[in-house]
Amino acid sequence: MDLEKLKQQFIEDIAKVQDEHSLADIETKFLGRKGELTEILKSLAGLTLEKKKVMGPKANNLRDWMSEKIADCKFQIADLKWQKIAKSEKQDINTPTLHYPLSTIHYPNGHLHPLSNFIFKIERVFEEMGFEVVDSYDIETDYYNFTALNIPPDHPTRDTQDTFYIKKINQANNKSKSDEFLLKTQTSSMQVRYMKNHEPPIKIIVPGKCFRRDDDATHSPQFHQFEGLVVDKDLTMGHLKETLSLVMRKLLGEETKIRFRSSFFPFVEPGLEVDVTCPFCKGQGCNVCKKTGWIEMLGAGMVHPNVLREGGIDPEIYSGFAFGTGIERLAMMKHKIPNIKLLYENDLRFLNQF
């Protein structure tokens, strides 16, 4: 268990890094699930207490140091990448053009960002169906984001959403947890807030930003969702299915079909996962849909009676249904975009395709 030798090997390897791929290989080699340092950390469990006290801090410090070096290297690689792009796409704004007749000067037309365009399309589709578009808050209380949606403080569902809580400025103000502020993790947070201020019938769509501690090829710490909520007398699953079927056909193509699968969400009962026919293979089966012909797209269900009560609505008189999904997910499916980060990098080579 020679940590110094391992550190020296890491220094030699990282000095040879040329790009993101070679850096990822080094990260996997040393810090991956079966990485060399990871295996050493696992082996600490078999040491005596005295040796643990010596080796434990050293191994943990080395892990933190390696992680920091890898993060620095990632930044340097990204910086060099963008410098090359900036150099290759540089335009001389001092090039004289105004002495030519204005009619001969070509200025490229601008256009909406593909994500903004898709959000506006979603809004138009729902407005044509009689929905009202409602804005939500980026900063929300724990009560509206969780508790009012049938997710109490000790509910296990909270563990699935890594939340950005906002630090209190006045630490002496001892508020209850329900009064804590956070960056909303879901547009569902608008459900009870809206119901408390409006009488049924309710028919709204809530597009907006959401924030979670998640970052990979299909997830971003900031992303967009839309939430649909309908409350009225005598609503059934049939109304929900027909609504979603129509929406998906308008957004993804007339040939799109949907199916329901039983699932669980605390704020609806029963809860459903909604699948759509794969837009890549038209339901025939491909690698994207794992040969099933279907892709999971939305969460939905009938509004839970507890949520209606929190909104001041009698569940004995009224019923409702709700649904929601990630807007980036829909846009990626519609335009066959492989990585969510492409929507945020502002690379003109990508944006000019739309």
Secondary structure, 3 states (H helix, E strand, C coil): CCHHHHHHHHHHHHCCCCCHHHHHHHHHHHHCCCCHHHHHHHHHHHCCHHHHHHHHHHHHHHHHHHHHHHHHHHHHHHHHHHHHHHHHCCCCCCCCCCCCCHHHCCCCCCCCCHHHHHHHHHHHHHHHCCCEECCCCCEEEHHHHCHHHCCCCCCHHHHHCCCCECCCCCCCCCCCHHHCEEECCCHHHHHHHHHCCCCCCEEEEEEEEEECCCCECCECCEEEEEEEEEEECCCCHHHHHHHHHHHHHHHHCCCCCEEEEEECCCCEEEEEEEEEECCCCCCCCCCCCCCCCEEEEEEEEEECHHHHHHCCCCCCCCEEEEEEEEHHHHHHHHHCCCCHHHHCCCCHHHHCCC
